[in-house]
Amino acid sequence: MLTQKDFDEIERLIKNTVREEIKHLPTKDEFYAKMDELMGEVQTMREEQTLIAGTLSEHTDKLENHKTRITKLEEIPSL
């Protein structure tokens, strides 16, 4: 059976272990600063993705236009 001394020793070990592990974690300010940085990068990527999608759409339209024009030219009988 565990004595009060045993419980006190277990509590001390747990506190020391937790204290040791917690010191490796960032502070709240460090965490929020890093999250702000990451969210800024995510926002930039989303904006770039929107621009790229627009450019891709323009290229697709241009290719369709070329396809239509080539098909019409191919239908003209050659001399």
C-alpha positions, 0 to 999 in steps of 0.5 A, spaced: 500 500 500 502 506 498 504 511 503 503 519 503 510 519 502 510 515 496 504 520 493 508 526 495 514 523 491 509 521 485 507 528 485 514 531 485 516 526 479 510 528 475 511 536 476 518 535 474 517 531 468 511 536 466 515 542 468 521 539 463 516 538 457 513 544 458 519 548 457 520 546 450 513 549 448 513 556 445 510 561 449 503 564 447 506 570 444 511 566 440 505 561 438 501 567 435 506 570 431 508 563 428 500 562 426 500 569 424 506 568 419 503 561 417 496 565 415 499 570 411 503 565 407 496 561 406 493 567 404 498 569 399 498 562 396 490 562 395 491 569 392 496 566 387 492 560 386 486 565 384 490 568 379 493 562 376 486 559 375 484 566 371 490 565 367 489 557 366 482 559 364 484 564 359 489 559 356 483 554 355 479 559 352 484 561 347 486 553 345 478 552 344 478 558 339 484 556 336 481 549 335 475 552 332 479 556 327 483 550 325 477 546 324 474 551 319 481 551 316 481 544 315 474 544 312 476 549 306 478 544 300 485 545 298 486 547 291 
